[in-house]
Amino acid sequence: SRSLGDRAIVAASDGMINLLEMLDRTAGYKSTVLVTGESGTGKEVIARAIHSQSPRREAPFIAVNCGAIPENLLESELFGHAKGAFTGANRAHRGLFAEAHEGTLFLDEIAEMPTSLQVKLLRAIQEEEIRPFGDTKSTQIDVRVIAGQILLGGLIDSWS
């Protein structure tokens, strides 16, 4: 048996032990990670384990379900907005990327994100900067992104 992270993930099967060993080896790198599995299989648990094993463990871990936030609010939630950017924007909002600075941002149900925001997300990852909605200047960020997506057909089955 093998465990990983602050909240132990205990595994006995060869497939899960291999997965935990791979996570342990890659946790120290900043690379973007995609975690797939059926609903309820623990994608966020895996993301938290990666974060807790990484040099970013003392910085924030922020999880957001991209499918649970209405499309018209998701850009502001992720990237922030400037004061006056839209009706009701009485003050600037930092956004989750800025909140996760030097930490990890877990974007669950990533495929639910509109294509236009996926393009902005790719730019944020590649350029390590964000531009809040309605702002004229970009802000540098240092965030590791872990994405989660439901995979129908059972990737978990191959782990056991």
N, C-alpha and C positions, 0 to 999 in steps of 0.2 A: 504494500500500500504506500501511497505517496500523497503529500498535501502541499498546498501552495497558498500564500496570501495571509492577510490578517484574520479573515474569517475562513477557516480551513475548507478547502475543497479536497475531499478525501476520495481517492480513486484506487480501485483494485484491478480493473480490466487493463489489458495491455494498451488498447486504443486510448483510454483516458490518461493513463500514465504517460504515454507518448505525447499527448496533447499538453499535459502539465509541464513536461520537460521542455517542449518547444516554447511554451509561454515563459518559462523561467529563463531560457537562453535569449529570447528576444525582448524581454521587458526593459532592458537597459538602453535599447535603441529608440529613437524618436519616430520610427516609421509608422505610417498610418496602418491600421489593422481593420480587417473586416471579419466580424464574427457572425456566422450563420447558424441557424438551427430552427427547429419548430418552436412555436409559441410555448413559453413556459419551460424551455430547456436550460435556462440560466445564462443567457448571453450577457446580461448586465453583471452577473456574478463573475464571469470570465473577465469582462472589462475591468471590474474593480480589482481582481487579482493581478492583472497586468499592471495596473496603476500602483498597487501596493508593493509590487516587486521592483518598481522602477525608481530611478533617482528623483522622480517627481512626487514621490509618495507623501511628502510634507505639504505639497501644494494642493489646490482644490481638485476634486473629482466631481464633475457636473454631468448629470445624465438628463437627457431630454428625449421625449418620444416625438419624433417628427410627424407622426400620423395623428397625434392628439392635439396639435396646435393648428388652428385655422390658417390656411395659406396666406391670407392677408396680414397675419400677425407674425408668422414664422420668421420673416426677414428681420423684423425689428427685434424679436426675441434673441435671435442668433447674433446679429451684427450690431444691434443698437440703433438708435436714431438721434438726430439732432433736435434741439428745441425748435418747435414750430414746423417740423418736417411734414406734419399732417394735422388735420383738425383734432384737437385734444392733446397734442404733444406739447404740454405746458412746460416740460423740462426735458433735458437730454436723458437718454437711457443708455447705459453701457453695453448691454447685451451679454449673452452667455460666453462668447469667445473672450471678451475682455475679462469676465469674471473668472474664467478658467486659465488666465495667463499664468504660465510656468507650470501648469497642471495638465489635466486630461479632460477632454470633452467627449462624452459618449453620446453619439447620435443614433438612437434606436429607430428602426423602421425607416432607414435612410432612403429607400426607394419611394416612399410616400412624399418626399420633398419635390416640389415642382422643379422642372428642368431648369428654369431661369435661376433658381436658387442653387441648384447643383453646380452650375457654372460659377457662381459667386463663391461657393464652398471650395471648389477646386482651386480658384485663384487664391483664396485665403490660405489654403494648405501649401500651395507652391510658392507664393510670394511672402508668406508669413506676415500678412497685413490684412486689415479689414477697413472698410469704409462704411461707417454708420449711415443708414438711410437718411438722405437729406443733408449730409455733411459734404464739405468740399475737400476735406483732407483725410488721408488714410492714417491708421494707427498701427504700429508694429505690434505683433503678438508672438508669443512663444507657447503654442498649445499642441499637445499630441491629440490627434483625433482617432477615436476608435468608433467604427460604425457597426451597427447591428442590423441584420435583416432576417426576416422569417424565410426559411427555406423549406418548401414543401417537399415531402418525400423522405425526410428523416435522415439528416446527416448524423444525428445522434446514434442511430442504429449502427453505423459503421464504427462508432467509438466503443461499443460494448462487446 
